Amino acid sequence: KVTEAIRIFQENAESYPDDSNVYDSLAEAYSVQGDRANAIKHYKKSLEKDPYNANAIEVLRNLE
């Protein structure tokens, strides 16, 4: 149900554009789906909102 999760996380990102967690969750779903480019994009977006997001920092190190 990753595709459904992505859709829901996208809606959350639209509703809460300043919340870093929604981008982190969206990135994780893309990563599970195997969409590396979108995972990286959304982890970076999460870091724009919260530069101290340890999860995003660690996962980006592995993805890039």
C-alpha positions in Angstrom: 0.0 0.0 0.0 3.0 2.3 -0.6 1.2 4.1 -3.5 -1.7 4.9 -1.2 0.6 6.1 1.6 2.4 8.4 -0.9 -0.9 9.9 -1.9 -1.8 10.5 1.7 1.6 12.0 2.5 1.3 14.3 -0.5 -2.0 15.5 0.7 -0.5 16.1 4.2 2.4 18.1 2.6 -0.1 20.3 0.8 -2.1 20.8 4.0 0.9 21.3 6.3 3.7 22.7 4.0 5.8 23.9 6.9 5.9 20.6 8.8 9.2 18.8 8.2 7.8 15.5 9.3 5.4 15.2 6.4 8.2 15.5 3.9 10.3 13.0 5.9 7.4 10.5 5.8 6.9 11.1 2.1 10.6 10.6 1.4 10.5 7.3 3.3 7.5 6.1 1.3 9.3 7.0 -1.9 12.4 5.2 -0.7 10.4 2.0 0.1 8.9 2.3 -3.4 12.4 2.4 -4.8 12.0 6.0 -6.1 15.4 7.2 -5.0 15.2 10.6 -6.8 11.9 11.6 -5.1 13.2 10.2 -1.7 16.2 12.5 -1.9 14.1 15.4 -3.0 11.7 15.1 -0.1 14.4 14.4 2.5 16.1 17.6 1.4 12.8 19.4 1.7 12.4 18.1 5.2 15.8 19.4 6.0 14.9 22.8 4.7 12.1 22.9 7.3 14.1 21.3 10.1 17.9 21.4 9.6 18.4 19.2 12.7 16.3 16.3 11.4 18.7 13.5 12.2 16.8 10.9 10.3 16.9 12.9 7.1 20.6 13.7 7.5 21.5 10.0 8.0 19.3 8.6 5.2 20.6 11.2 2.7 24.2 10.2 3.5 23.2 6.7 2.4 21.2 7.8 -0.7 23.6 10.3 -2.2 
